[in-house]
Amino acid sequence: MKALPSQELLCQMFVYDAETGKLFRKALTASHFARTKDPRGAQWAANNYNASYEGREAFTFSDKNGYRNGKVFGVLYQAHRVIWKLVSGEDPIQIDHINGNQGDNRLSNLRACSHAENSRNYSKKVLGSSQYRGVCWVKRDASWAARISDGRSGKISLGNYKSEIDAARAYDAAARRLHGAFATLNFPGEV
C-alpha cells in the first residue's frame, strides 16, 4: 500500500461529509504549490486550482470494482483510505465497507480490519450450483454441502443437507461463530 499524505495536509485540502460519504475540495494556498515547475509561479497555480476546484466534489471516479478514486497532487488514492486517514489520523491496513458497497464511503459504513476480516465480507456472486453463500450441490451424494473458510486457507465441512436452505442456514450459523461482525450471511434477518 502506498503511504497516504499526512492528516494535516488532508484536512487542509478536503472537507468530509460523514453523512453522505463525500469529499469536497477546499481552497489551497501558494504554499501548497511551492514545488511547482510552472514558470507562472505558486500563487498562479493556487489561484488556477481554486478557480477550477474549490467547493467541488473530489474522488468522483469509480474503478471497475466500484471504489471511488481521486488524486492528491497527481497521485491516485482510494477515497475510503483517504477518509480514514483524514478522520482518524491512521494509515489503515485495510478498510471494510460494511454493507459491501465499495462506493458507499459514509463513516458509519467503514471500519478498519485485517485482510482476513475484509475477505469474509463479500457478496455472493451466483457462479456455482447454489444461490447461497457457502453451499454447493454434491452430485455423488445427491445433497447440498455446506462449507466455510477456516481463515487459514482451508475449508471446514458443515455437513450435507437434503435442502439447499438448510445448508445455507448451517453456513450462517458457522459464519456467525467464526466470522463475528464480519460475517456475510445468506439470511441476515434470522438469528
WOTA-V609460 format. One record per residue. N is the residue number from 1. RES is the residue in one small letter. SS is DSSP state (h for helix, s for strand, l for the rest). PSI is psi in whole degrees, -180 to 180 (NA if undefined). BURIAL is 1 if it has 9 or more other C-alpha atoms within 8 Angstrom, else 0. Layout:
[[N/RES/SS/PSI/BURIAL] [N/RES/SS/PSI/BURIAL]]
This chain:
[[1/m/l/135/0] [2/k/l/147/0] [3/a/l/142/0] [4/l/l/157/1] [5/p/l/165/0] [6/s/l/155/0] [7/q/h/-39/1] [8/e/h/-48/0] [9/l/h/-43/0] [10/l/h/-39/1] [11/c/h/-32/1] [12/q/h/-29/0] [13/m/h/-30/1] [14/f/s/150/1] [15/v/s/132/1] [16/y/s/130/1] [17/d/s/103/1] [18/a/l/-25/1] [19/e/l/-38/0] [20/t/l/-20/0] [21/g/l/16/1] [22/k/s/148/1] [23/l/s/141/1] [24/f/s/145/1] [25/r/s/140/1] [26/k/l/166/1] [27/a/l/141/1] [28/l/l/159/1] [29/t/l/171/0] [30/a/h/-31/1] [31/s/h/-27/0] [32/h/h/-20/1] [33/f/h/23/1] [34/a/l/-27/0] [35/r/l/9/0] [36/t/l/145/0] [37/k/l/3/0] [38/d/l/128/0] [39/p/l/-17/0] [40/r/l/-13/0] [41/g/l/171/1] [42/a/h/-39/1] [43/q/h/-41/1] [44/w/h/-44/1] [45/a/h/-43/1] [46/a/h/-46/1] [47/n/h/-43/0] [48/n/h/-46/0] [49/y/h/-50/1] [50/n/h/-39/1] [51/a/h/-34/0] [52/s/h/-34/0] [53/y/h/-21/1] [54/e/l/129/1] [55/g/l/-10/0] [56/r/l/153/0] [57/e/s/140/1] [58/a/s/166/1] [59/f/l/56/1] [60/t/l/-8/0] [61/f/s/127/0] [62/s/s/130/1] [63/d/l/-177/0] [64/k/l/-21/0] [65/n/l/-1/0] [66/g/l/0/1] [67/y/l/138/1] [68/r/s/136/1] [69/n/s/159/1] [70/g/s/172/1] [71/k/s/145/1] [72/v/s/109/0] [73/f/l/48/0] [74/g/l/-2/0] [75/v/s/129/0] [76/l/s/131/0] [77/y/s/159/1] [78/q/s/137/1] [79/a/h/-43/1] [80/h/h/-32/1] [81/r/h/-41/1] [82/v/h/-43/1] [83/i/h/-46/1] [84/w/h/-44/1] [85/k/h/-42/1] [86/l/h/-44/1] [87/v/h/-45/0] [88/s/h/-23/0] [89/g/l/-2/1] [90/e/l/142/0] [91/d/l/111/1] [92/p/l/147/1] [93/i/l/-54/1] [94/q/s/152/1] [95/i/s/131/1] [96/d/s/135/1] [97/h/s/108/1] [98/i/l/-43/1] [99/n/l/3/0] [100/g/l/-3/1] [101/n/l/105/0] [102/q/l/-14/1] [103/g/l/-5/0] [104/d/l/97/0] [105/n/l/27/1] [106/r/l/142/1] [107/l/h/-34/0] [108/s/h/-13/0] [109/n/h/0/1] [110/l/s/144/1] [111/r/s/143/0] [112/a/s/145/1] [113/c/s/172/1] [114/s/l/170/0] [115/h/h/-42/0] [116/a/h/-43/0] [117/e/h/-41/1] [118/n/h/-36/1] [119/s/h/-17/0] [120/r/h/-25/1] [121/n/l/74/1] [122/y/l/155/0] [123/s/l/151/0] [124/k/l/126/0] [125/k/l/127/0] [126/v/l/92/0] [127/l/l/-28/0] [128/g/l/-158/0] [129/s/l/-16/0] [130/s/l/152/1] [131/q/l/-6/0] [132/y/l/150/1] [133/r/l/136/1] [134/g/l/12/1] [135/v/s/139/1] [136/c/s/156/1] [137/w/s/132/1] [138/v/s/103/1] [139/k/l/-44/0] [140/r/l/-40/0] [141/d/l/-5/0] [142/a/l/50/0] [143/s/s/170/1] [144/w/s/126/1] [145/a/s/139/1] [146/a/s/133/1] [147/r/s/154/1] [148/i/s/150/1] [149/s/s/141/1] [150/d/l/1/1] [151/g/l/-1/0] [152/r/l/37/0] [153/s/l/21/0] [154/g/l/173/0] [155/k/s/145/0] [156/i/s/128/0] [157/s/s/132/0] [158/l/s/6/1] [159/g/s/172/0] [160/n/s/146/1] [161/y/s/148/1] [162/k/l/-33/0] [163/s/l/134/0] [164/e/h/-38/1] [165/i/h/-39/0] [166/d/h/-40/1] [167/a/h/-41/1] [168/a/h/-38/1] [169/r/h/-36/1] [170/a/h/-41/1] [171/y/h/-47/1] [172/d/h/-43/1] [173/a/h/-43/0] [174/a/h/-38/1] [175/a/h/-42/1] [176/r/h/-43/1] [177/r/h/-45/0] [178/l/h/-34/0] [179/h/h/-13/1] [180/g/h/-129/0] [181/a/h/-19/0] [182/f/h/5/1] [183/a/l/133/1] [184/t/l/120/1] [185/l/l/154/1] [186/n/l/-35/1] [187/f/l/77/0] [188/p/l/-24/0] [189/g/l/-15/0] [190/e/l/151/0] [191/v/l/NA/0]]
